Amino acid sequence: MSDNLMRHFFGGFVRMHVLYHAAKEPIWGVEVMEELGRHGYKLSPGTLYPILHQLESDEYLACQATIVEGKRRKNYRITPAGRKLLDDARVKLRELVSEVLEGQDALKAAQGKKR
């Protein structure tokens, strides 16, 4: 049960991370896997590419194919709808982080008083 729930949490984090980077500059699959790997996410192409395709299908990302060193590369950019989603998600994330960490800080302070 907890593994499944954590997968859902991290799936949302991965999508936010993808939108964040696509808002900064065009991204492509291998680059995104490497970037997410630096943050501790170990995604296979079989996990990442369906996420990219779904974000494109939902019109949060736009894709443009280019040829790089003789190979076809799909570059993804955030769309206006994706930017709005990311902005809305940031508001919710700030609210959640504030509440969760405030609660954690209050718990630590209470535990410190008991000692």
N, C-alpha and C positions, 0 to 999 in steps of 0.2 A: 504494500500500500504506500509506504513512504517513498520508495523508489519511484513509483509512478507519479506521485505528487511532485517530487523534486524534478522529474523530467518535464512536467508541465511548467513549473517555475522557470527552469533554465531555458526552456523553449521560448518563453516570452522574453527573457533576457537576451537571448541570441537574436531574436527578431528586432529588438530595440537597438542592439549593437549594430546590426546590419543597416538599419535605417540611419543611425547616427553617422556611420562611415559613408554611406551613400549620399548623405546631405553635404558632406565635406568635399567629396570628389568621386568620380566614377570608380566603381569597384568591380571585381570579378572573383569567381569562385575560389581559386587557389589562394589568392591574396586574403580573402575573408577567412578561409580556414587557418591560414598562418596567423593572422591577427587574433582570431578567437583563441587559437592555441596559446598565444602569449598571455592570455587571461585565464588559462586553465581549462578551456572548453576543448574537448577532444571530439571533433566532428568528422565523420567520414563524408565523402562526396555523396553517398546515398542518403545522408541526413541533410546536408546543407543545400544541395541543389533543389530538392523539393520545396524547401523553405523559400529559396530565391524565386522559384517558379510560382509559388503560391502568392508571394508578395507582388510579383508582376501581374498575375492573374487578377488579384484584388485591386490593381492599379495604384499600389503604393510605390512600386518601382517601375521604371521604364528600361527597356533593354535595347542596346544597339550592338550589332555584331561587327567586329573589325577583324582584320587579319594581322597577326603579330608573329613574326618569324615563320611565316608560311602556315600558321595554324589559326583556326577561327576562335576568336575570344568573344564572349558575351560580356559587355560592360553594362553595369546597372547604375542608374542614377535615381535619386529620389524624385517623386512627382509632387505636385502641390498637395494632393491628398495624403501622400506619405509624410510630407512635412507637417501637415496639420495633425496627423495621427501621432507623430513623434512629439510635437509640442504638447498635445493633450496627455500623452503618456508621461512626459516629464513632470507635468503638474501633479499627476497621480503618484508618480514615483517619489517626488519631494515630500508629498503629504504622508505617504506610507513610511518612508525612511525616517522622517521626523517623528512620527508616532512610535514606530518600533524602537528606534534608538533612544528616544526620550524615555520610553518605558524601561528599556535596558539600563539607562543611566540612573533612573529613579530606583530600580531594584538594587543596583550596585551601591548607591548611596545608603539605602535602607540596610543593606547587609553590613556596610561599614560601620553604621551606628550601633549595630547589635554586638559588635566585637569589642 
